[in-house]
Amino acid sequence: MLMSAEEYRESLRSLSPRVYVGGDLVASVADEPRLEPGINAVGLTYDFARVPDYAKAMVTTGLSGAPTNRFLAINRSREDLLDKLEAVRLTCQYGGCTQRYLTHDAFNGLWEATWRITQRTGSESHERLKAYIAHAQANDLAIGIAMTDGKGDRSKRPSEQAEPLSYVHVRERRADGIVIAGVKAIVTGGPYMHEFLVLPCRRMREEDRDFAVACAVPIDAAGVTVVSRPAGRPGNAAAKFSAKFAQSVAVVHFDDVFVPWDRVFIDGETEEAHLMTTNYASHHRHSCIGARAGFGDLLIGAGAMMMEANGLELDRISHLKDKMVELIKITEGFYACGVAASTFGEEDAAGNFRPEQIYSNIGKLLLANQIYDMHRLAHEVSGGLIVGLPSPEEDHNPATAPMIDALLRGRPDVPYAHRANVARFIEDLTASETGGWYSVISLHGGGSPEAMKMEILRNYPLQDRKDLVQSLLDRGALDLGKGPSRDKQPGRCCDKGCTE
Ligand SMILES: Cc1cc2nc3c(=O)[nH]c(=O)nc-3n(C[C@H](O)[C@H](O)[C@H](O)COP(=O)(O)OP(=O)(O)OC[C@H]3O[C@@H](n4cnc5c(N)ncnc54)[C@H](O)[C@@H]3O)c2cc1C
């Protein structure tokens, strides 16, 4: 089934989650103004899947053979990886962050882990996941990814925490299922999801076995509480983007929540749980690349419009040209890593395709750091007006509006209203609370930079590079370099080849 955005919004009305926003218990998530931009942004993933021109990127074949949303699919080819990357970029051009690709990333990471569990133990793990994915595809669900635990004291392992509930874990195993408890700290789109996928966020050792749990929980299951921030800046006339499209992030508390066995995918299998966490990260970092490229597209377009409104012609001013090229280079540079990660995608033993890990991690690392350059470049080309403009209320003040309209124009043929709109758009995306949100999600979302660096080094064929240099030192012998250095062997100490 492919729901429309309106049907998705309507479907939220059939649920009764316990959601708090700004200290208030929310009566109806679908009708809560503070969550509206988030529902709109997720809604784009639904409506876009019904637009024929976007079908290649947004729609694929589900497990049953019926069409499904790309963000609920298992990758079957490298082309699927490219299509997913494009779909993320497309939806994020319009919604900033549209959340649902996280589900795709979790499904694929879980696919790889549960397949191994079933191979090793003969358990139903993989079949349960398949049944759940089929259920999600058939009902076109929005599923929040509850991975990042509260974590407590970062220097201690989950089982060493003074407060064990700072990590979600299994408290009880019963004949019909498990009981989980604890807190997940940062869940994008938390309030307006249908369900949550609970996943472990770090490597678990044997002593942390109870924390190595992956399962699915309906948002309105007994014992689930969602404590959310508003999505973006709803109701703020200056928020030209995030009053309409943004994401909330939420704390999700699991207070002794019962999960039936058919919704439990990992329970104590620490090795496969670790594989799930790292492989999810590769899928997700690949998605982050598409998401931030969509954001880059917005800054490039708005930056060019702001220069024009200021009366400056890009073609004629070399330093502005340089800055725009820099913005384009950054955006397309990390996106190219996403394309490379797709093109060199790896087929997993479980039968799905995963983005190549080094390019996926490098792309995410680039954007994590360069988001600050992107903001700076947008600020440089725009000028200080983006934070200096009088508030939108002044646009309707008869005492000041005519003066502002006449005197705060840049290029004479560009109306003040247009210049103000573009300036506020850039402020919203780069210099407001929303702008800060985009910095922090780029930096930490999908893992902090150190996590990417570790993965790059772990996957990089360093030995091959050493072998290459060794073989060159050995005067080009291609099969050399795998054993101890041959530099000192007779005949190899110089390019003439001494014999003694
Ligand atoms: C806007 C936003 C949306 C997000 N959405 C989701 C979501 O939908 N679902 C989800 O599960 N997660 C989500 N995340 C969470 C994201 O994955 C985490 O922020 C990220 O993994 C970092 O974890 P943390 O925030 O707990 O920071 P920390 O783990 O506290 O890290 C802070 C710093 O300390 C360092 N550090 C931490 N522990 C150690 C240690 N033991 N030794 C040395 N250094 C250490 C880190 O490298 C980092 O530099 C989101 C994050 C953001 C910002």
The ligand as an ORCA input file, in Angstrom:
! r2SCAN-3c Opt
* xyz 0 1
  C      19.088     15.974     15.447
  C      19.481     14.560     15.775
  C      18.636     13.531     15.400
  C      18.941     12.220     15.758
  N      18.062     11.218     15.457
  C      18.253      9.979     15.953
  C      17.283      8.953     15.769
  O      16.259      9.122     15.088
  N      17.488      7.755     16.355
  C      18.599      7.511     17.103
  O      18.725      6.398     17.630
  N      19.566      8.455     17.281
  C      19.403      9.674     16.736
  N      20.364     10.652     16.926
  C      21.475     10.358     17.817
  C      22.866     10.269     17.209
  O      23.061      9.018     16.603
  C      23.838     10.527     18.371
  O      23.751     11.904     18.677
  C      25.256     10.138     18.106
  O      25.380      8.748     17.941
  C      26.165     10.589     19.254
  O      25.697     10.120     20.489
  P      25.423     11.150     21.680
  O      24.598     12.265     21.174
  O      24.893     10.360     22.817
  O      26.830     11.774     22.045
  P      27.967     11.150     22.970
  O      28.043      9.686     22.780
  O      27.806     11.670     24.344
  O      29.262     11.779     22.301
  C      29.706     13.115     22.564
  C      31.205     13.159     22.296
  O      31.895     12.337     23.232
  C      32.658     11.340     22.573
  N      32.527     10.101     23.344
  C      31.395      9.516     23.790
  N      31.676      8.413     24.511
  C      33.004      8.299     24.524
  C      33.913      7.358     25.124
  N      33.473      6.331     25.832
  N      35.217      7.551     24.917
  C      35.681      8.585     24.183
  N      34.872      9.507     23.616
  C      33.563      9.360     23.784
  C      32.054     11.215     21.159
  O      32.998     10.794     20.189
  C      31.583     12.630     20.910
  O      32.628     13.414     20.400
  C      20.120     11.949     16.490
  C      20.991     12.989     16.808
  C      20.689     14.282     16.457
  C      21.645     15.380     16.848
*
